[in-house]
């Protein structure tokens, strides 16, 4: 069984292509997700798939959130986490898309959404929840919350968690909400405007 850090590293180092592996032997997005689903089945967890890019500031905020020592154990308890790269600039030789990430994203969701995109799947690959929030009062409009820093984004993120990690404890919920509130852009703006 591959470790999550190996899956993450493979997702970050991937080059273009859609086959199971590239000519450099880097696994495709499908292979990475299938491995994550197998790990999730073995561990009785769900999968948290994050679509990210090197140029995306909110993507880095989301990765910092998921890696924080107060938050990481909570997500590790309920999810096998994997990050795939999509939307890198074609002329950027240092950062490349995970092979087949666009095709996988098309099969799971619209590729035209903003980043980061979070998709929570069960161990069979069925989407449980994603970061695309229905816009209040509009049945035909949905918007990606990205990194959940706004009150609406935080609320939708907690809905996502209630669907994909229904046994999340009230203490774990409170820890997540407190962390997001303390690290929200609004909080940072308020503190800088009072100086």
PESUL-V617488 format. One record per residue. PSI is psi in radians with two decimals (NA if undefined). Layout:
<<PSI> <PSI>>
This chain:
<<2.31> <2.51> <2.77> <-0.65> <-0.59> <-0.75> <-0.73> <-0.81> <-0.74> <-0.69> <-0.65> <-0.55> <0.01> <2.64> <-3.12> <2.71> <2.93> <0.01> <3.09> <-0.62> <2.76> <3.10> <-0.30> <0.05> <0.19> <2.23> <2.61> <2.94> <-0.72> <-0.78> <-0.77> <-0.78> <-0.72> <-0.73> <-0.71> <-0.71> <-0.71> <-0.75> <-0.71> <-0.72> <-0.80> <-0.58> <0.05> <0.88> <3.09> <3.08> <2.33> <1.86> <2.18> <2.26> <2.19> <3.01> <2.68> <-0.56> <-0.07> <1.83> <-0.84> <-0.48> <-0.72> <-0.66> <-0.74> <-0.75> <-0.67> <-0.73> <-0.89> <-0.42> <-0.18> <2.40> <-0.44> <-0.44> <-0.69> <-0.81> <-0.55> <-0.87> <-0.59> <-0.48> <-0.55> <-0.33> <2.60> <2.07> <2.40> <2.45> <2.34> <2.63> <2.32> <2.43> <0.25> <2.69> <2.31> <-0.50> <0.12> <1.84> <-0.31> <-0.49> <2.15> <2.68> <2.61> <2.30> <2.20> <0.11> <-0.66> <-0.76> <-0.74> <-0.76> <-0.71> <-0.68> <-0.47> <-0.53> <2.97> <2.24> <-0.19> <0.07> <2.88> <2.95> <2.71> <2.66> <2.26> <2.32> <2.18> <2.13> <2.72> <3.12> <-0.10> <0.01> <0.13> <2.29> <2.20> <-0.78> <2.72> <3.02> <0.23> <1.94> <2.32> <2.35> <2.23> <2.27> <-0.03> <1.90> <-0.38> <-0.01> <2.31> <2.59> <2.49> <2.28> <-0.33> <-2.33> <2.18> <1.40> <-0.34> <2.82> <-0.71> <-0.75> <-0.75> <-0.75> <-0.76> <-0.66> <-0.70> <-0.59> <-0.77> <-0.82> <-0.66> <-0.51> <-0.69> <-0.31> <1.15> <-0.33> <0.21> <2.27> <2.85> <-0.59> <-0.72> <-0.74> <-0.80> <-0.69> <-0.78> <-0.86> <-0.74> <-0.79> <-0.84> <-0.73> <-0.74> <-0.45> <0.27> <2.65> <-0.59> <-0.74> <-0.74> <-0.68> <-0.73> <-0.76> <-0.58> <-0.48> <-0.32> <-0.07> <NA>>
